[in-house]
Amino acid sequence: MDHLNEATQGKEHSEMSNNVSDPKGPPAKIARLEQNGSPLGRGRLGSTGAKMQGVPLKHSGHLMKTNLRKGTMLPVFCVVEHYENAIEYDCKEEHAEFVLVRKDMLFNQLIEMALLSLGYSHSSAAQAKGLIQVGKWNPVPLSYVTDAPDATVADMLQDVYHVVTLKIQLHSCPKLEDLPPEQWSHTTVRNALKDLLKDMNQSSLAKECPLSQSMISSIVNSTYYANVSAAKCQEFGRWYKHFKKTKDMM
């Protein structure tokens, strides 16, 4: 009987030692890890806990790990499409790349900042049209996503950035004054103002253009949350074209 007890105790001791030294954890946990295909499992992305898919995250894995841990940046997958003109439907060139953007940046500045991060000029960014695509859904303009002018990138993309593609369309238009009035936007107005303020102060500019001095100051400093209306953008676009034409004739 003593030999039997010793054998039983030895077997139990051996099993306990194996369990302690086995780093893989209990069978149930192993099954979940194998099912998810990664030692990290599904992981938490924002607050959704959804599995990353739809974008080639391997291209920016190191950057994502570094910046997401800090909690100040989000990776956004951008596809920049080049067109010869605004009425052309066939893309001539396409450039795809991840861009890291600040979470606290205004959502309506996403297109401009993404292009600047990719090395494009302010004038190109001002003339760009942005669409956002979630998974395999049809792309929609950013303005369709939210009406909140003070919405941040984190507000809109924190939970879905891993399945979002930002499609940016660039049309060949060398100068802002060549841009049709209906294509002027808040970003276009801001960039035009910055260009004009290189040669005059805000007070002088306010006396000539359709915007007040306080509005000019707020737009240039990116503190004007209530975006310029479409009608005001078009009015400014027409004025800008006339102003530049008159200046060139002098």
Secondary structure, 3 states (H helix, E strand, C coil): CHHHHHHHHHHHHHHHHHHHHCCCCCHHHHHHHHHHCCCCCCCCCCCCCCCCCCCCHHHHHHHHHHHHHHCCEEEEEEEEEEECCCCCCCCCEEEEEEEEEECCCEHHHHHHHHHHHCCCCHHHHHCCEEEEEECCCCCEEHHHHCCCCCCEHHHHHCCCHHHEEEEEEEECCCCHHHCCHHHCCHHHHHHHHHHHCCCCCHHHHHHHCCCCHHHHHHHHCCCCCCCCCHHHHHHHHHHHHHHHHHHHHC
